[in-house]
Amino acid sequence: MPINLLTSPHWKAEHLGSPMPDSPHAVSVSLPLWEHNIKYEEGAAEVVDRLQAAYPRFCLHPYVRRLCLETFGAENTGLIFPSAAVAQRAANYVAWRGGQSARIVPVANPSACGVAVDAADFSKLREYWQHAGEVLSSRAAELILDGKVVSSSETTARKAVRQRLREFRTNADAEIWLYPCGMAAIAAVWRALRQYDATNPSVQFGFPYVDTLKIQQRFAPADVRFYPVGDGQDLEELKQLLSHQKIAAVLCESTTNPLLTSLDLQTLRQLADQYGFVLVIDDTLAACINHDVLPYADVVVTSLTKYFSGYGDVLAGSVTLNPASRHAERLRNSLAANFEELLVDVDVEVLEKNSRDVRTRVESINDNANQLANWLSQQPQVDKVYHPGLDPHRFDWMNEHSANHNGGLLSIVLKNPAVTTPKVFDHLEVCKGPNLGTNFTLCCPYTILAHYTELDLVESCGVSRWLLRVSVGTEPIDALKERFARALGFT
């Protein structure tokens, strides 16, 4: 029987490397101790070699690793991508980043294509895999290894997923594309933007998920203006920029990860209309049912890996185009020109099944997160709790459906954090590892995992290196409070 992570979470040292959930296609892995996360970031073999799974953009799934080994041999300086077009984009990226060795390597199965590089350029190739997210899924790799066909067709499940996503929007005519993960959706929008404006800078408004910023910093033209707080002062500075500088787009999140900040989307929409830039909003943390940002956006990107799927065993993403946008036609044409159905049928089947209970599941998560955030904010060991329900700057439009629709993510910083955080984390009896939006509670030292090589810079943007991010699950709330109370007792 699979391990039930709601009642038997992976939180002890002995759980290091275990997949979460208990599935060969899990997209998270147990890193249960603070030192495990540090050693993971430093590439220590004692941790890395224990990983039975991982978030697939950051570490190769065992099936993908085996396929690469069979294709490139023991040196293994190459990666397998889900199509020839993606492989070519990856090779072009390596060249853009200064590499000179990228070459296309055909794979016997037509459902994939390889890129080989010299050892010195492998890190650049891995950058594309991580940032652009156009990865070969574990289920696709499994089929290829078994000599089977990998199909991406207009199945009943695919139609059902699109329709389910459309039901969360106020505009029934919203146009939806599916991608192999959330970052692949963002990369697709980035390509569409740059087809029409290849030179003017983009703007990142508010502190974002790490790879969204990396795409703007590392993909052509690698010119971005960053407003990390996303408050009124940053809005004024953005207005000053717009008074003398044309920009291609503003990218932002609603709410932001990991500080759960509520941004003034109404003002950003007004500025987009006034100055003609494209407003791209990542609404992953809106958890599908909580608020609809499409009326403010030209295009919305979503990681379906998170709340829409909810069970942590499939990657997927979506792009939703606002048909009322003045940019709709050119964005539609650009997206269509580069689009391939890379979310394979076997993954769509899992995604459709997982998402059938999304409304009831997220309602439960909302309620738990509201209660846990309020309770944590009253604990003497806790210095700061970040959660939309505690944000005094939360906007009225976000409460259109319910004031309780705040999502399932919260972040905390403890008092005397350098001393207390590792101990509390080590003793916290919930699953610990990357990812969010699962039905089981999941905690990670977010800044360590996402920004280990730039901790000072990130702290200058207001994100503590000691921040713990908690993705609240569907466990009984009293049980969750008891687990956190026991851990806080070690401060």
N, C-alpha and C positions, 0 to 999 in steps of 0.2 A: 504493500500500500504506500502511495506517496506520502511524504511527511506533510502534516498540516501546520503551516507556519503561523496560523492564527493562534494555535494553542501550544505549539512547540517551536518557538522562533530560534533561528540560528544566531546566538549571541555569545557563545563561549569560544575560547581559544580552539577547542577541538573541532569547531565548525569551520575553521579557516578553509576557504576554497570551495565550499559546498555551493551548488547552484541554488538560486532562489528565483522561482519556486523549484520544487523537486522535479525537474523536467530536463531532458537532454537539450531542450531549446530555450532554457532560462536565459534572460538578458541581464541578470544581476548575479553577483557572487558574494559570498560572505567574507567580509573583512572585519572580524568581530572586535579586535583590539586596536587601540590608538596606534601602537607601534606597527601593526600590520599595514595600516594605511600609509604610514611614513615609508616603510620598506617597499611597499608596492610602488609608490611614486619614485623611489630610488632604484627600482629594478632588482631588488634583492632576490636571488634565486630561491631562498628559503620560503618566500611568499609566492613569488610568481609561478614557481614550479608546482605549487599546490592548487592552483586555480583550475577548477573543473568547468568553469563557465566565466563569463565576464560580459560587460556591456560591449556589444559587437563592434562598435566603432573604435573602441580603445584597445581591445585585445582580440586576437583572432579566435573565433570559435574553434574547438577541436576538429570539427568536420572541415572547416575552411582551411585550417592549418594543414591538415592531412592532404587536402587537394592541392595546396600550394607546394607541399613537399613532393608530391607525385609529379607536379608540373615543372618545378624549377630545380629539383634535386636538393642535396644536402645543404648547399650554400643558401638556398631559400631566399634569395634577394629578389623577390617579386611578389605580386598580389594578383588574385583572380577577381575580376569585376563582372557584373551581371550582364554586360553587353559590350560589343565592339565600340560603340559610341562612347560609353562611359570610360572604357580603357583608353581611348584616344584623348579624352578630356584629362584623365589622370596623367598621361604622358606629357600633354601640353603644359600641365601645371608644373610638373617637375622641371621642364625647360624654362618656364616663367620664373621659377625660383632659383635658376642658375645651374641646374643639373644638365648634364649632356649625354647621359647614358640610357635614357628611357627608350624601350623598344617594345613593340607589340608582339605578343607570343600567342598564337592561336591555341585554342583548347579543343580537344577532340569533340567535346559536347558543344553544339552551337549555342547553347544557352549561356555561355560565359566566354570571357576573353581575358588573357593575362597581360600584365605589364612587367617586364624584367628591367632591373637597373643594376648598376654597380653598387657595391656595398656603401660607398660614400654618399650615394643619392637615395638610399632606402628610406631615410628619415623624411625626405621630401615626399616620397610616394605615400608613406604612412600619413603624412599631413593631409593629403587629399582624401584618403580613406576616412580619416577622422572628421575633418571639417565638412567635406561635401556630403558624406554619409551615403554615397551610392555604393553600398556594400553588397556583397553576395550573402544572402541569408543562410542560416544554418540548415534550414529545410531544403533550400535549393542545392546547397553543397551536398547534402545527404543523397538527394536524388541523382546528382551527377556522379557521385562516387559509386552508386548502385547501377549506373548505366541507364538511367531512366530519363524520360523527357521532362523538362521543366517548362510548364505552360503558364502563360499570363493571358487569360481570355476573359470575355465578357460573361462571366458566370452569374448565376442567381445570387450567390453570396456577394460578389462585387457590387452588383446593383443594389443589394440590400444595405451594404455599408454606406454607399453614397447617399441613398435615401435617408438612412438614419442620421447621417451627418447634416443633411439638408433640413431635417426637422428641428434642429437646434438653432436654426437661423430665422430671423424675422422676414427674410426675403426668400420666398419659395422658388425663385428663379436663380438662386445662387448656383454658380458653376463650380464643380468640384473635380479636382484631379487627385489621384492617389499616388503615393511615392513610397519607396522602401523604408524610409524613416523620416522623422521630422526635419533633420538637417538636410536631407536630400530635397525636401520641399523648399526649404529656405534657399539652398543652392540653385534650384530651378528658377525661383523668383529672381535671384541675383542675376542669373544669365539673361532673363527676360528684360530686366531693368537695363543691363549693360548693352543689350543689343541696340537700344535707342539712345543711350547716353553713356559713352565709353570713357568720358574724361572727368566730368564734374564729381565732386566728392559726395559721399553719402554721410548721413548723420545717424549715430546710435544714441537714442535718447533714453536715459535711465540705464542702470546697471543691468546687463543682460547675461543670459547663459553664455558660457565661454566661447563656444564655437561660432555663434552668431557674430561676435565681434571679430574673431579670427578670420572669418571669411572676408570681412570688410578690410581687415588689415593686411591680408596675405594674397587675396585674389585680385587680379587686375581690375582697376588701376591702383589698388592698395592705397586709397586716399579716403580717410574717414575722420569726421569730427565727433568727438565723444563727450557727451554730457552725462556724467555717471550718476548724478543724484536724481535728475528728472523732476526737480521742484520748480517753484515759481522763478527763482533766480536763474536756473538753467533755461527756462522758457524765454526770459528776457535776453539772455545771451544768444539763444538761437535766433530770436528776432533780429538782433544786431547783425548776426552772420548773414541772415537772409537779405538784409538791406543792401549788401554789396556783393554777395556770392550766390551764384546759382548752384543748387544742389540737385542730385538725382533722386534721392529718396530719404525718408526718415524711417528707421526701423526701431521698433519698441516692443515691449511685452506688456500684457495686461492680465494678471499683475506680474511684477518683476520677480526674477529668480536670482538670488535667494532672499531678498529683503522684503518681498511681498508689498512693494510700494504701489499705490494707485496713482496712475498718471492722468494728466488732464487731456484726455483724448479729444474733448470738444474743441479746445484751443488748437491742438495739433491739426485737427480737421480743418479749422478755419484758416490756419497758416498754409496748409496744403492747397486749399482752394485759391488762396490769394497768390501764392508763389508758384503753383503748378508742379510741385514735386509729388511723388508717389508715397503714400503712407502705408507701410507694411506693418501689421500687428500680429505678433505671436500670442495666441490666446490659450496656449496649452494649460496654464494654471487656472484658467476659468473653469476647467473640469467639465466641459461640454454643456452642462445644464445651467451654469450659474449666471453668466451674463453673455450677451451677444455683442461683440465689438464690430460686426460687419457694417453697421450703419456709419461708423467712423472711418473705416478702412477702405482703401482701394483693393487691397488683397490681404487675406488672413492666412497665416500658416499655423499648423497644429501638429504636435507630436501625438499621434494616435497610440503610440507605445504606452503612454501614460494612462490617463483616466478612461479614455474610450475603450481600450483593451482591458486594463485593470487587473490583469493576472500575471503580467511580467514574463510572458513566454512567446512574444512575437513583436517584431519591429514594424512600424508603419507610420506614415505621415500624410498630410493632406494640404492642398492649396485650395482656398475658396476665393473665387473672384467675385467682387461686387459688381453686378451688371449695371448698376447706376453710376459707376465711376466714369469720369471723363476719360480715363486711361484704359477703360475696359477693352476696347477693340484692339489696341496695340499690345496690351498685356496678353490678351487671349491669343492673338496671332503668334506672339513670341513664345508663349508657353507651349502652344500646339506644335510649333515648328521643331521643338527640341524634346517633345514628350515621347516616352516609351513606357509601356506598362511593365515596370520593373518590380512591382509588388506581385509576387508570384501567387498562383492560385492556391497552393497549399497553405500559404500564410494568410491569404484573404479568408479562407475557410475558418481558420482559427480566430481571426479578428472578428468576423461576423458572429461566431458563436459566443466569444467572450463579451461582446458589446451588447448582447441582448438585455442584460440587467443593468445597463449603465445608469439609468435614472434612479432606481432604488438603491443601487450601490453607492452612488455619489451623494445621495441624500443622507445616507447613514454616515458616510465619511465627513460630510459637512457638519453634521451634528456633533460627531466625536471631536473634530478639530476645534470647533467653537468652544466646547467645554474644556478641552485640554489646554487650549491657549489661555483661556481665562484663569484656569486653575494654576498653570505655570506662572502666570504674571503675578500671582499672589504668594509665590514661594520665596522665602527669604534668601535662598541660595542663587536665585535667578536675577540677573542684572537687567536683561532686556528680552522681550518676546516680540518677534515680528510675525504678524498675522493680519490679514485684511480686516478681520472683525475688531481689531484693536487699533486700526489706523484712523486717526482723527481726520485725515484728509481724504477718506474714502468718498467717492462722488455719489450723488443721489441716484443717478441712472444705473449704478451697479446694484441697487437694491430694488430694481423694477419687479423682479419675480419674488424675492424674499430677502429680508435683511439678514437671514441666516445663511444665505448662499455665498459663503466666503472661501470655498475651496478647502482642500485637505492638507495644504502645505503650511508649515510654520518653521521658524528658525529661532534659536535661543542662543544667548551668550550668558555665561555664568559669571558670578562675581569671582574675583581673583582667578581669572580663567586659565592662566598658564599652569597653575597648580591643580585646579579642580577639574578642568575639562577632561583630561585623559582618564582620570579615575572614574568620573561619572559615566563617561562613554563606555569604558570597559565593563562596568557593572550594570549597564542598561539592558534589561531583558526584553529587547525587541530585535528583529532582524537588522543587521547592520551591513550596508553595502550601497553601491550606486543605484540609480534609478529612483522613480517616484510614481505615485498614482496607483500603486498596487492595493489590492484588497487587504493585504497584511501591512502592518506598520513597518516602516523602513527608515533608519537613521544613518546619516553619514557626516563625517567632518568635511563639509562641503568645500570650504576654501582650500583645505589641504588637497583634496582630490582634483579640484578644478583649476587651481592656481598655484600649485606648489612652487613653481619656478619664479613667481612674481608676487610673493606674499606682501612685500612692502608696498608695491604699487597698488594692490587691491585694497590694502588697509587705508591708503590715502584716499580711496574712493568710498570709504565708510563701511567696508565689509571686513569684519574681524577675522583674523586667521584662526580664531578659536570657535568660530560659529559652528553650531550643530544644526543641520537641517533635518526636520522630521516630516516624513510623509505619513500622515495618519491613516490608519486602516479601519477595518470594520469590527475589530475586537470590541467586547463590552467595555464601555468607557471606565467603569470602576476598576476593571483589571488593568487598563492602561495607566490610570492614575497611580495604582499600587506599584506598578513596575517602575514608573518614574520616581515615585517617592522613595523606593528602596535605593535607587541609583543616586538620588540627590543626598541621601544619607551618608555618602562617602566623600562629601566635600569637606 
